[in-house]
Amino acid sequence: VAAQEYPAKPVRIVIGFPPGGATDLVARLMAPKYTALLKQQFIVDNRAGANGVIGSDLAAKAAPDGYVLHLATIGSLVLSPATTKVPYAPLTDFPPVSQAAALQNIFIVHPNLPPRTLKELIALAKARPGKLNFASSGPASPGHLAGELFKSMAGVNLVHVPYKGGGPAMIDLIAGHIEIFVAVISTAVAQVKAGKARALAVTGPKLAVALWQVPTVAETGLKGYEATNWYGYVLPPATPRAIVNRLHKATVAVLEMPDVKQSLLDQGIDAAPSSPEQFAAYIKAETAKWAKVIKTAGLKSE
């Protein structure tokens, strides 16, 4: 009966990052659509910190009644658990609802840096080992791991410079304080189009609609390279399947709305609805993939 009446009060969409970032953008775009479909208010609740771990921990400890819906990320479900201890079990604690979004990362450089292609950047890095730096939005962030995978596959030595978010890293790139930034594409689109940063390659398996002229890393010669950032909805442990199913149906409906899909595409984000089972399998596969990269890079801390 409770599941049939769900939702009977407002629902919090918990995200592990501050307002203004890509995760927040996705949640705030979808919240009013959920509200219209399910006739209850959906409210975005920003619980920033520790690469999304604080938000995921809150969701793991929430009541299993469907009134906390968590927009989790590759960072909190895969990367952070592989590099440090987290207070939850990402593969078993969270009933998956649906993947929500797939995002490219993108290699961008300061316009004064000579390379105009990723091949030229690799050549420069090999000529100057340990002399070039690359920024990310934080330790064990998607950009950090995309950079480490690139270093491994290209055989180059770049120095990682972690920031506390994509915004500060972008400011320093534009100012010339850092040379390379592996950014979430939605952070980079406006700056690339304004000529304040030069895009060399996107990290996913296909071109990005928002920057269609930028090749993929794989197309530049590193065949098999793929480092996609993603978000997806999960629920607290032991949430009834009937509530999972209701939220899954609503999530897919929202992500298939033409205006939602277009708004996401304009920011370099692909809507990526899936079944709960597909999302669970994807999280498992990503965990295995990135564990190898993290081991090779020596990033795991005890």
DOTORDREN-533062 format. One record per residue (C-alpha): chain; residue in three letters; x, y, z. Coordinates in Angstrom, 3 decimals. Last residue first. Layout:
REM residues N
REC  mol  type        c1        c2        c3
REC    A   ala         X         Y         Z
...
END
This chain:
REM residues 302
REC  mol  type        c1        c2        c3
REC    A   glu    45.327     2.387     2.953
REC    A   ser    45.801     4.542    -0.129
REC    A   lys    45.411     3.323    -3.714
REC    A   leu    46.888     5.597    -6.368
REC    A   gly    49.778     3.468    -7.604
REC    A   ala    49.111     4.386   -11.240
REC    A   thr    49.018     0.737   -12.326
REC    A   lys    46.752    -0.169    -9.394
REC    A   ile    44.397     2.728   -10.157
REC    A   val    44.193     1.753   -13.828
REC    A   lys    43.427    -1.891   -12.946
REC    A   ala    40.766    -0.903   -10.398
REC    A   trp    39.300     1.366   -13.077
REC    A   lys    38.173    -1.476   -15.298
REC    A   ala    36.853    -3.758   -12.527
REC    A   thr    34.758    -1.000   -10.935
REC    A   glu    33.505     0.096   -14.372
REC    A   ala    32.228    -3.431   -15.054
REC    A   lys    30.425    -3.605   -11.692
REC    A   ile    28.841    -0.165   -12.169
REC    A   tyr    27.715    -1.217   -15.659
REC    A   ala    26.151    -4.447   -14.374
REC    A   ala    24.156    -2.528   -11.746
REC    A   phe    23.046     0.012   -14.375
REC    A   gln    21.860    -2.734   -16.702
REC    A   glu    19.926    -4.414   -13.881
REC    A   pro    18.243    -1.161   -12.838
REC    A   ser    17.214    -0.622   -16.474
REC    A   ser    18.930     2.164   -18.366
REC    A   pro    18.555     5.844   -19.202
REC    A   ala    21.601     7.609   -20.671
REC    A   ala    20.932    11.285   -21.463
REC    A   asp    24.129    12.543   -23.086
REC    A   ile    25.932    15.598   -21.687
REC    A   gly    27.929    18.120   -23.725
REC    A   gln    26.115    21.114   -22.229
REC    A   asp    23.812    21.630   -25.219
REC    A   leu    23.255    17.863   -25.181
REC    A   leu    21.748    18.096   -21.685
REC    A   ser    19.273    20.776   -22.704
REC    A   gln    18.426    18.771   -25.815
REC    A   lys    17.691    15.561   -23.888
REC    A   val    15.568    17.448   -21.346
REC    A   asp    13.606    19.241   -24.057
REC    A   pro    12.996    15.983   -25.949
REC    A   met    11.706    14.111   -22.860
REC    A   glu    13.425    10.690   -22.826
REC    A   leu    15.348    11.425   -19.622
REC    A   val    12.118    12.329   -17.812
REC    A   ala    10.313     9.133   -18.866
REC    A   val    13.321     7.006   -17.941
REC    A   thr    13.429     8.571   -14.490
REC    A   ala     9.671     8.154   -13.945
REC    A   lys     9.738     4.440   -14.794
REC    A   his    12.800     3.910   -12.619
REC    A   leu    11.220     5.813    -9.737
REC    A   arg     8.167     3.561    -9.791
REC    A   asn    10.286     0.417   -10.179
REC    A   val    12.555     1.293    -7.260
REC    A   ile     9.462     2.032    -5.151
REC    A   ala     7.990    -1.403    -5.987
REC    A   arg    11.376    -3.000    -5.322
REC    A   pro    11.272    -1.904    -1.700
REC    A   thr    14.301     0.137    -0.528
REC    A   ala    16.609    -2.264     1.320
REC    A   pro    19.716    -0.044     1.124
REC    A   pro    19.171     3.599     0.189
REC    A   leu    18.374     4.442    -3.451
REC    A   val    20.386     4.899    -6.645
REC    A   tyr    20.232     7.319    -9.570
REC    A   gly    23.067     7.559   -12.057
REC    A   tyr    25.931     9.790   -13.112
REC    A   trp    28.693     9.210   -15.634
REC    A   asn    32.206    10.180   -16.700
REC    A   thr    33.613     8.310   -19.670
REC    A   ala    37.244     7.325   -19.907
REC    A   glu    37.828     5.413   -23.135
REC    A   tyr    41.118     4.518   -24.820
REC    A   gly    40.862     1.404   -26.968
REC    A   lys    43.068     2.790   -29.713
REC    A   leu    45.427     5.545   -28.588
REC    A   gly    46.042     6.927   -32.090
REC    A   thr    44.228    10.267   -32.315
REC    A   glu    40.904     8.526   -32.967
REC    A   ala    41.064     6.853   -29.542
REC    A   val    41.444    10.235   -27.836
REC    A   thr    38.256    11.357   -29.555
REC    A   pro    38.325    14.166   -32.090
REC    A   val    37.099    17.763   -31.477
REC    A   gln    34.949    19.150   -34.326
REC    A   trp    31.686    18.050   -32.666
REC    A   leu    32.142    20.277   -29.633
REC    A   ala    28.603    20.320   -28.136
REC    A   val    27.676    17.150   -30.033
REC    A   ala    30.596    15.262   -28.498
REC    A   leu    32.314    12.787   -30.811
REC    A   lys    32.216     9.121   -29.883
REC    A   pro    33.837     6.554   -27.585
REC    A   gly    34.564     9.010   -24.769
REC    A   thr    37.710    10.932   -23.815
REC    A   val    37.395    14.085   -25.875
REC    A   ala    40.460    15.449   -27.641
REC    A   leu    42.620    18.559   -28.146
REC    A   ala    40.454    21.478   -27.029
REC    A   arg    42.161    24.871   -26.828
REC    A   ala    41.183    27.189   -23.979
REC    A   lys    40.223    30.868   -23.840
REC    A   gly    39.006    30.815   -27.443
REC    A   ala    35.410    31.670   -26.491
REC    A   lys    34.142    28.344   -27.846
REC    A   val    36.716    26.525   -25.720
REC    A   gln    35.741    28.520   -22.624
REC    A   ala    32.009    27.869   -23.113
REC    A   val    32.418    24.122   -23.657
REC    A   ala    34.918    23.448   -20.846
REC    A   thr    32.875    22.847   -17.696
REC    A   ser    30.272    20.823   -19.631
REC    A   ile    33.147    18.707   -20.981
REC    A   val    34.288    17.533   -17.570
REC    A   ala    37.900    18.634   -17.549
REC    A   val    41.327    17.110   -18.095
REC    A   phe    43.290    20.358   -17.801
REC    A   ile    46.692    20.982   -19.357
REC    A   glu    49.145    23.874   -18.944
REC    A   ile    48.584    25.251   -15.470
REC    A   his    49.149    28.796   -14.202
REC    A   gly    48.252    30.261   -17.612
REC    A   ala    45.411    32.458   -16.361
REC    A   ile    42.893    30.482   -18.440
REC    A   leu    44.226    27.257   -16.924
REC    A   asp    44.092    28.724   -13.409
REC    A   ile    40.450    29.758   -13.756
REC    A   met    39.583    26.355   -15.238
REC    A   ala    41.131    24.560   -12.264
REC    A   pro    39.196    26.750    -9.812
REC    A   gly    35.897    25.917   -11.571
REC    A   gly    36.561    22.186   -12.005
REC    A   gly    36.718    21.527    -8.289
REC    A   lys    39.013    21.359    -5.288
REC    A   tyr    42.086    21.142    -7.511
REC    A   pro    44.559    18.313    -8.117
REC    A   val    47.830    18.941   -10.003
REC    A   his    49.088    15.740   -11.665
REC    A   val    52.609    15.822   -13.127
REC    A   leu    52.834    14.328   -16.626
REC    A   asn    55.147    11.474   -17.597
REC    A   val    54.266     9.925   -20.947
REC    A   gly    53.841     6.365   -22.191
REC    A   ala    50.712     7.110   -24.231
REC    A   met    48.652     4.282   -22.687
REC    A   ser    49.810     4.845   -19.110
REC    A   lys    49.744     8.630   -19.214
REC    A   phe    46.295     8.581   -20.846
REC    A   leu    44.932     6.221   -18.180
REC    A   glu    46.364     8.553   -15.526
REC    A   gly    44.723    11.563   -17.172
REC    A   ala    41.323     9.848   -17.336
REC    A   leu    41.829     8.908   -13.662
REC    A   his    42.429    12.532   -12.676
REC    A   gly    39.557    13.777   -14.823
REC    A   pro    37.145    11.268   -13.272
REC    A   ser    38.198    12.393    -9.786
REC    A   ala    40.610    10.219    -7.784
REC    A   pro    42.287    13.366    -6.381
REC    A   gly    40.459    16.533    -7.432
REC    A   ser    38.966    18.617   -10.232
REC    A   ser    41.875    17.726   -12.495
REC    A   ala    44.992    19.538   -13.655
REC    A   phe    47.796    18.377   -15.892
REC    A   asn    51.430    19.351   -15.558
REC    A   leu    54.315    19.357   -18.014
REC    A   lys    57.973    19.011   -16.969
REC    A   gly    57.992    15.367   -15.851
REC    A   pro    59.287    14.198   -19.216
REC    A   arg    59.989    17.074   -21.647
REC    A   ala    60.540    15.492   -25.080
REC    A   lys    58.021    12.763   -24.310
REC    A   ala    55.518    15.398   -23.163
REC    A   leu    56.051    17.410   -26.343
REC    A   ala    55.460    14.355   -28.540
REC    A   ile    52.341    13.432   -26.571
REC    A   leu    51.037    17.005   -26.928
REC    A   glu    51.687    16.899   -30.682
REC    A   lys    49.688    13.673   -30.939
REC    A   leu    46.909    15.296   -28.890
REC    A   thr    46.632    18.064   -31.446
REC    A   arg    47.345    21.802   -31.472
REC    A   pro    50.456    21.533   -29.329
REC    A   pro    52.289    24.871   -28.750
REC    A   leu    50.936    25.891   -25.307
REC    A   asn    49.869    29.529   -25.608
REC    A   pro    46.185    28.605   -25.978
REC    A   his    46.191    26.943   -22.523
REC    A   val    45.322    23.287   -22.942
REC    A   ile    42.178    21.163   -23.013
REC    A   phe    41.766    17.403   -22.776
REC    A   ile    38.062    16.596   -22.501
REC    A   asn    35.960    14.384   -20.250
REC    A   gln    32.843    13.092   -21.886
REC    A   leu    29.648    12.792   -19.988
REC    A   ala    27.079    10.037   -19.670
REC    A   ala    23.857    10.773   -17.828
REC    A   ala    21.053     9.151   -15.873
REC    A   gln    21.871     5.524   -15.157
REC    A   ser    18.779     3.998   -13.679
REC    A   val    17.268     2.935   -10.344
REC    A   pro    20.120     1.024    -8.707
REC    A   pro    19.556    -0.467    -5.224
REC    A   phe    22.475     0.942    -3.224
REC    A   asp    24.323    -0.973    -0.510
REC    A   thr    25.681    -3.886    -2.558
REC    A   leu    28.142    -2.626    -5.177
REC    A   pro    28.946     0.675    -3.458
REC    A   ala    29.637    -0.801     0.004
REC    A   tyr    29.484     2.144     2.415
REC    A   pro    31.705     4.146     4.766
REC    A   val    34.509     4.706     2.210
REC    A   lys    38.112     3.519     2.501
REC    A   thr    40.483     4.845    -0.159
REC    A   thr    41.465     4.442    -3.805
REC    A   ala    38.970     1.946    -5.205
REC    A   pro    36.050     3.263    -3.135
REC    A   ser    36.877     6.783    -4.393
REC    A   leu    36.845     5.752    -8.056
REC    A   val    33.784     3.496    -8.309
REC    A   leu    30.564     4.611    -6.573
REC    A   ser    31.579     8.067    -5.295
REC    A   gly    33.568     9.184    -8.340
REC    A   ile    31.500     7.365   -10.959
REC    A   thr    28.640     9.493    -9.706
REC    A   ala    25.537     9.189    -7.549
REC    A   leu    22.253    11.039    -7.972
REC    A   his    20.643     9.862    -4.732
REC    A   leu    16.911     9.657    -4.152
REC    A   val    15.975    10.186    -0.511
REC    A   tyr    12.231     9.915     0.026
REC    A   gly    12.106     6.402    -1.376
REC    A   asp    11.314     4.649     1.928
REC    A   pro    14.578     2.917     2.753
REC    A   ala    15.499     5.415     5.511
REC    A   ala    18.799     7.161     4.867
REC    A   lys    22.204     5.788     5.927
REC    A   ala    23.446     4.865     2.445
REC    A   ala    22.053     8.135     1.079
REC    A   leu    24.058    10.179     3.573
REC    A   asp    27.163     8.157     2.730
REC    A   ser    26.601     8.832    -0.976
REC    A   gly    26.398    12.571    -0.352
REC    A   ile    29.582    12.573     1.740
REC    A   val    31.392    10.402    -0.836
REC    A   gly    30.819    12.834    -3.715
REC    A   asn    34.500    13.575    -4.345
REC    A   ala    35.127    14.099    -0.611
REC    A   gly    32.600    16.897    -0.133
REC    A   ala    29.289    18.427    -1.080
REC    A   arg    25.860    17.639     0.281
REC    A   asn    23.604    19.533    -2.144
REC    A   asp    19.899    18.696    -1.673
REC    A   val    17.827    19.078    -4.855
REC    A   ile    14.089    19.069    -4.098
REC    A   phe    11.448    16.894    -5.792
REC    A   gln     7.927    18.153    -5.042
REC    A   gln     5.097    15.674    -5.352
REC    A   lys     2.711    15.057    -8.246
REC    A   leu     4.737    12.160    -9.680
REC    A   leu     5.098    13.386   -13.260
REC    A   ala     5.176    17.151   -12.664
REC    A   thr     7.530    16.869    -9.693
REC    A   tyr     9.819    14.466   -11.562
REC    A   lys    10.032    17.043   -14.359
REC    A   pro    10.747    19.786   -11.818
REC    A   ala    13.716    17.771   -10.461
REC    A   met    15.244    16.777   -13.823
REC    A   leu    17.013    20.001   -14.779
REC    A   arg    18.074    20.596   -11.180
REC    A   ala    19.601    17.120   -10.907
REC    A   val    21.460    17.355   -14.212
REC    A   leu    22.876    20.820   -13.468
REC    A   asp    23.883    19.820    -9.934
REC    A   thr    25.902    16.913   -11.307
REC    A   ala    27.473    19.239   -13.904
REC    A   gly    28.586    21.838   -11.394
REC    A   gly    26.855    25.015   -10.289
REC    A   pro    25.643    24.049    -6.831
REC    A   pro    28.030    22.037    -4.645
REC    A   phe    28.673    18.300    -5.044
REC    A   gly    27.518    15.047    -3.454
REC    A   ile    23.953    15.044    -4.747
REC    A   val    20.821    14.194    -2.774
REC    A   ile    17.506    14.381    -4.626
REC    A   arg    15.083    14.914    -1.758
REC    A   val    11.489    13.743    -2.200
REC    A   pro     8.456    15.711    -1.019
REC    A   lys     5.520    13.819     0.544
REC    A   ala     3.124    10.996    -0.406
REC    A   pro     5.320     9.534    -3.127
REC    A   tyr     4.383     6.733    -3.090
REC    A   glu     0.747     5.711    -2.525
REC    A   gln     1.144     2.365    -4.304
REC    A   ala     4.440     1.783    -2.504
REC    A   ala     2.821     2.399     0.880
REC    A   val     0.000     0.000     0.000
END
